[in-house]
Amino acid sequence: MAKITAEYIWIDGQKPTAKLRSKTKIIDPAKSLADIPEWGYDGSSTEQATGHFSDLLLRPVKMVPDPLHREGDLLVLCEVLMPDGTVHPSNTRAFLRQVAERYKEQEAWFGIEQEYTFFDGNRPLGWPDHGFPAPQGGYYCGVGADEVFGRDVVEAHADACMRAGIHIVGTNAEVMPGQWEFQVGAITAPDIADELWLARWLLYRIGEEFGISATLYPKPVKGDWNGAGAHTNFSTKAMRAEGGIKVIEEAMKKLERRHDEHIKVYGAHNEERLTGLHETAPIHAFRYGVSDRGASVRIPMATTKEGRGYFEDRRPAASRADRAAPRWGLLASWSFSSRSSQFPMTSRSTVIPSKRRWRSSCRSSSSWPASWPSRASSRCCTRRR
Ligand SMILES: [Mg+2]
């Protein structure tokens, strides 16, 4: 029987923002997680171990069809364990599983809007070699080669997510040129976190085919340009039921009391983004409002009208580590329900029709304005997070 490739994907130990890693194993065809062997890797190269005691264990926890390769090939998301099988300190998914189980009767749903910024070499994709593009205003949900940049990558990514069985529900061009968003959900935990990480991995991997990188850095360009967030739409069964608006209002009081604790797990460098400008509330203030995109939490008009529904937490940075999401449950006393993993084994073909190299040459950093992130920080420290 022909072998398949399984791409083992895991999260490393980098701080303050963890990064995705992956490597390929050739295995026999697999129908379930039980058919996929555990594997090891060098934790000293991922900031998860010392060189003297470097072997760590990868335990497969979710498998989806690999949309970029042959029928039967797989993407395999893994938890990181110590050699003796205990949970590695960087493995917050293990904690998420426990919280999801504890609060499963609340049937929490999450829908995450993942914003990100494409970079071509050392500048945002589509930006001029010198100076800046025209001010913001016409780019959001724009159309035309003078307004949106990278649609080929966005469409290839959405197609790959769909083929992988990820619950992607939409994409749009964002306010800053070169910035985009995709949405995943609404689903329960831990699937929302698993699928978001897999979708991020696919974004970076597909970007390779185009010579374009993506960053989740929350404020990739300083100044009068929007940052990148991960707006999180949330509801529990009680919030979705008749009279749920009262439960949402109670939740707002709890969120306000624990605002600082939430900010701590909503992504590094978020203070650069949450300034009170560019559709954000200041990082040290908590405010909620109906249809208010300048608030910390927005209650959609439809929720107010119907007296039930969901709310949108606008504080998380694009780079938030979504394994931290279960802390919401602990902080606000509601959260999560578990859901069995799904992987539709549908037939598919290779997603990317042509391997097209865009402008992959790196330009001189001499034209990089001093107020922008350095080339080193944009390529080495902030991308792929
Ligand atoms: Mg957005």
Residues whose N, C-alpha, C, O or C-beta is under 5 A from the ligand:
A	BS01	MG	E181
